[in-house]
Amino acid sequence: MTEGMNRLEEFQLEHQSPEQTRARRRHRRRTRIWHTSLPLITFAVILLGWWGFTEIGQVPEYVMPSPADVFPRIIESRARLMQESWVTLKEIGIGFAVSIVTAIPLGLMLALSETAKRALYPAVVFVQLIPKIAVAPLFLVWFGFGIQSKVFLVVLLTYFPLLIASITGFSILDQRQLFLTKSMGASTWQTFRYLRLPSAMPVIFAGLKTSATIAATAAIVAEFVGANKGLGYMLLEGTSTLDTEIIFAIIFVLTIIGVGLNYLTELVEYLVTPWQRASKQEQ
């Protein structure tokens, strides 16, 4: 039935008049502009609410500064913020990359091998149940104040969500499709390349987006435990002096980093899953 509907849509598109085609393109353009504008509108509403709460509510500056105070402070401290942001971004990037190149292949192995799943999965769950904040000081003892301790905590916090997403994604393939491709003589690689991997991609990228957000939090927590540079260290400095303006400035920068990581993941998903892109365009 779905195939018949797709053919009907293709027939209608082929027999549209030029005016209908232009109207359809204008509608898509307006829709894209609206969807692009929505996050900016939401952000503007949040800023307006923040300003109204502080100015109209007469909130003391040492409790919550106004955006009119925070943004000039960001400009004033931009050199230091950029320097410390680069340190934190490096910790996030290395740790997240390690999780990606190890968790996804392990998820594939656990999804395809029941023996491997029985042998390794309980150990992975055990490591996940360990309180990460309690382990962070140990990383400091083992690896010192350098980047290694921060990277290991990022890996520890981002690994399990990505692993679970990978196992789920590689396991959701309909067995009837698998039997059909095998009966048609498809090799193991062809089955993986054209069937199992595309079906797993949406779930894996959902795990990537979750892990990307956790990675930023993990880097800040690691810098809280022990660091002499990074946004987390700068945040501790602001807290010790009750400098709420710089605290909110750092929070704003961290928010931008988190949003950027999320959009970067969505961009990669857009590039490597053309079939989903085609499906959205048809809608």
C-alpha positions as CSV (number, residue, x, y, z in Angstrom):
1,M,0.0,0.0,0.0
2,T,2.9,2.4,0.8
3,E,4.5,1.6,-2.5
4,G,1.2,2.5,-4.3
5,M,1.0,5.8,-2.4
6,N,4.5,6.7,-3.4
7,R,3.8,5.9,-7.0
8,L,0.7,8.1,-6.8
9,E,2.7,11.0,-5.4
10,E,5.3,10.5,-8.1
11,F,2.6,10.6,-10.8
12,Q,1.1,13.8,-9.3
13,L,4.5,15.5,-9.2
14,E,5.2,14.6,-12.8
15,H,1.9,16.0,-14.0
16,Q,1.9,19.2,-12.0
17,S,1.6,22.5,-13.9
18,P,4.5,25.0,-13.6
19,E,2.4,27.2,-11.3
20,Q,1.8,24.2,-9.0
21,T,5.5,23.4,-9.0
22,R,6.5,27.0,-8.1
23,A,3.8,27.1,-5.4
24,R,5.2,23.8,-3.9
25,R,8.7,25.2,-3.9
26,R,7.6,28.4,-2.2
27,H,5.8,26.4,0.4
28,R,8.9,24.3,1.1
29,R,11.1,27.4,1.2
30,R,8.7,29.1,3.8
31,T,8.7,25.9,5.8
32,R,12.5,25.7,5.9
33,I,12.7,29.4,6.9
34,W,10.1,28.9,9.7
35,H,11.9,25.8,11.0
36,T,15.2,27.6,11.0
37,S,13.7,30.6,12.8
38,L,12.0,28.6,15.6
39,P,15.2,28.0,17.7
40,L,16.1,31.7,17.3
41,I,12.6,32.7,18.5
42,T,12.9,30.4,21.5
43,F,16.3,31.7,22.4
44,A,15.0,35.3,22.2
45,V,12.0,34.5,24.4
46,I,14.3,32.9,27.0
47,L,16.6,36.0,27.0
48,L,13.5,38.3,27.3
49,G,12.2,36.3,30.2
50,W,15.6,36.3,31.9
51,W,15.8,40.1,31.4
52,G,12.3,40.6,32.7
53,F,12.9,38.4,35.8
54,T,16.0,40.4,36.8
55,E,14.9,43.9,35.9
56,I,11.3,43.9,36.6
57,G,11.6,41.6,39.6
58,Q,14.5,43.7,41.0
59,V,16.7,40.7,41.6
60,P,20.0,41.6,43.2
61,E,22.9,41.4,40.7
62,Y,24.9,39.1,43.0
63,V,22.0,36.6,42.9
64,M,21.3,36.7,39.1
65,P,22.8,39.4,36.8
66,S,20.8,40.7,33.9
67,P,21.7,39.8,30.3
68,A,22.7,43.4,29.9
69,D,25.5,42.8,32.4
70,V,26.4,39.3,31.3
71,F,27.0,39.9,27.5
72,P,29.3,42.8,28.0
73,R,31.3,40.6,30.5
74,I,31.5,37.9,27.8
75,I,33.0,40.5,25.4
76,E,35.3,41.8,28.0
77,S,36.6,38.3,28.9
78,R,36.4,36.8,25.4
79,A,40.2,36.1,25.2
80,R,40.2,34.1,28.4
81,L,36.9,32.4,27.6
82,M,38.2,31.3,24.2
83,Q,41.4,30.0,25.7
84,E,39.6,27.9,28.3
85,S,36.9,26.8,25.9
86,W,39.6,25.4,23.6
87,V,40.9,23.3,26.5
88,T,37.5,21.9,27.4
89,L,36.6,21.3,23.7
90,K,39.8,19.3,23.3
91,E,38.9,17.1,26.3
92,I,35.4,16.6,24.9
93,G,36.5,15.9,21.4
94,I,39.2,13.3,22.3
95,G,37.0,11.5,24.9
96,F,34.0,11.5,22.6
97,A,36.0,10.2,19.7
98,V,37.4,7.3,21.8
99,S,33.9,6.4,22.8
100,I,32.7,6.4,19.2
101,V,35.5,4.3,17.7
102,T,35.2,1.7,20.5
103,A,31.6,1.6,21.6
104,I,30.0,1.2,18.1
105,P,32.1,-1.8,17.0
106,L,31.6,-3.4,20.4
107,G,27.9,-2.8,20.1
108,L,28.0,-4.6,16.7
109,M,29.8,-7.5,18.2
110,L,27.4,-7.9,21.1
111,A,24.4,-7.6,18.8
112,L,25.7,-10.3,16.4
113,S,27.2,-12.7,19.0
114,E,25.2,-14.1,21.8
115,T,28.4,-15.6,23.4
116,A,30.1,-12.2,23.4
117,K,27.0,-10.6,24.8
118,R,26.8,-13.1,27.7
119,A,30.6,-12.7,28.4
120,L,31.0,-8.9,28.1
121,Y,27.7,-7.2,28.7
122,P,27.6,-7.9,32.5
123,A,31.0,-6.4,32.9
124,V,29.9,-3.3,31.0
125,V,26.8,-2.9,33.1
126,F,29.0,-3.3,36.3
127,V,31.3,-0.5,35.2
128,Q,28.2,1.7,34.3
129,L,26.8,1.2,37.9
130,I,30.0,2.6,39.5
131,P,29.4,6.2,40.6
132,K,31.4,8.3,38.2
133,I,32.0,11.2,40.6
134,A,33.6,8.7,43.0
135,V,35.9,7.4,40.3
136,A,37.0,10.9,39.2
137,P,39.5,11.5,42.0
138,L,41.1,8.1,41.2
139,F,41.7,9.3,37.6
140,L,43.4,12.3,39.1
141,V,45.7,10.1,41.2
142,W,46.4,7.8,38.3
143,F,46.8,10.3,35.5
144,G,47.5,13.6,37.2
145,F,46.1,17.1,36.4
146,G,46.7,16.8,32.7
147,I,44.2,16.1,29.9
148,Q,44.3,12.3,30.4
149,S,42.1,12.3,33.5
150,K,39.5,14.5,31.9
151,V,39.4,12.4,28.7
152,F,39.0,9.1,30.7
153,L,36.0,10.6,32.6
154,V,34.4,11.8,29.3
155,V,34.8,8.2,27.9
156,L,33.4,6.7,31.1
157,L,30.3,8.8,31.0
158,T,29.6,8.7,27.3
159,Y,30.5,5.1,26.6
160,F,27.4,3.2,28.0
161,P,24.6,5.3,26.3
162,L,26.4,4.9,22.9
163,L,27.0,1.2,23.4
164,I,23.3,0.6,24.3
165,A,22.2,2.6,21.3
166,S,24.6,0.6,19.0
167,I,23.4,-2.8,20.4
168,T,19.8,-1.8,20.0
169,G,20.4,-0.4,16.5
170,F,22.2,-3.4,15.2
171,S,19.6,-5.8,16.7
172,I,16.4,-4.2,15.4
173,L,16.7,-5.7,11.9
174,D,13.7,-7.7,10.8
175,Q,14.8,-11.3,10.6
176,R,12.5,-11.9,7.6
177,Q,14.5,-9.3,5.6
178,L,17.7,-11.0,6.7
179,F,16.4,-14.4,5.5
180,L,15.3,-12.9,2.3
181,T,18.6,-11.3,1.5
182,K,20.4,-14.6,2.3
183,S,18.1,-16.5,0.1
184,M,18.9,-14.1,-2.8
185,G,22.6,-14.9,-2.4
186,A,23.7,-11.6,-0.6
187,S,27.1,-11.9,1.2
188,T,27.5,-11.0,4.8
189,W,29.1,-7.7,3.9
190,Q,26.3,-6.8,1.5
191,T,23.7,-7.6,4.1
192,F,25.5,-5.4,6.6
193,R,26.2,-2.6,4.2
194,Y,22.7,-2.3,2.6
195,L,20.4,-3.6,5.3
196,R,21.7,-3.8,8.9
197,L,23.8,-0.6,8.9
198,P,21.0,1.7,7.4
199,S,18.4,0.3,9.9
200,A,20.8,0.9,12.8
201,M,21.8,4.4,11.9
202,P,18.8,6.3,13.4
203,V,19.2,4.6,16.8
204,I,23.0,5.1,16.8
205,F,22.7,8.8,16.0
206,A,20.1,9.2,18.8
207,G,22.8,7.7,21.1
208,L,25.4,10.0,19.7
209,K,23.3,13.1,20.4
210,T,22.7,11.9,24.0
211,S,26.4,11.2,24.5
212,A,27.5,14.5,23.0
213,T,25.5,16.4,25.6
214,I,26.9,14.2,28.4
215,A,30.5,14.7,27.1
216,A,30.4,18.4,27.8
217,T,29.0,17.7,31.3
218,A,31.7,15.1,31.9
219,A,34.5,17.4,31.0
220,I,33.3,20.2,33.3
221,V,32.9,17.7,36.2
222,A,36.4,16.4,35.6
223,E,37.7,20.0,35.7
224,F,35.8,20.5,39.0
225,V,37.6,17.6,40.6
226,G,41.1,18.7,39.6
227,A,42.4,21.1,36.9
228,N,44.4,24.2,36.4
229,K,42.7,25.3,33.2
230,G,39.4,24.9,31.3
231,L,35.9,26.3,31.7
232,G,35.3,24.1,34.7
233,Y,38.3,25.6,36.5
234,M,37.3,29.1,35.4
235,L,33.8,28.4,36.8
236,L,35.3,27.4,40.2
237,E,37.3,30.6,40.2
238,G,34.1,32.6,39.6
239,T,32.3,30.7,42.4
240,S,35.1,31.3,44.9
241,T,34.9,35.1,44.3
242,L,31.0,35.1,44.0
243,D,31.4,36.7,40.5
244,T,28.0,35.8,39.2
245,E,28.5,37.7,36.0
246,I,31.4,35.5,34.9
247,I,29.6,32.4,36.1
248,F,26.6,33.1,33.9
249,A,29.0,34.0,31.0
250,I,30.6,30.6,31.3
251,I,27.2,28.9,31.5
252,F,26.2,30.7,28.3
253,V,29.4,29.6,26.6
254,L,28.9,26.0,27.7
255,T,25.3,26.1,26.4
256,I,26.6,27.2,23.0
257,I,29.1,24.4,23.0
258,G,26.4,21.9,23.9
259,V,24.1,23.2,21.1
260,G,27.0,23.2,18.7
261,L,27.8,19.6,19.4
262,N,24.2,18.6,18.9
263,Y,24.0,20.4,15.6
264,L,27.3,18.9,14.5
265,T,26.0,15.4,15.2
266,E,22.8,16.2,13.2
267,L,24.9,17.5,10.3
268,V,26.9,14.3,10.2
269,E,23.7,12.3,10.3
270,Y,22.4,14.4,7.5
271,L,25.5,13.7,5.4
272,V,25.8,9.9,6.0
273,T,22.1,9.0,5.8
274,P,20.9,10.3,2.4
275,W,17.9,7.9,2.4
276,Q,16.5,9.7,5.5
277,R,17.1,13.1,3.8
278,A,15.2,11.9,0.7
279,S,12.3,10.7,2.9
280,K,12.0,14.0,4.7
281,Q,12.1,15.9,1.4
282,E,9.2,13.8,0.1
283,Q,7.2,14.7,3.2
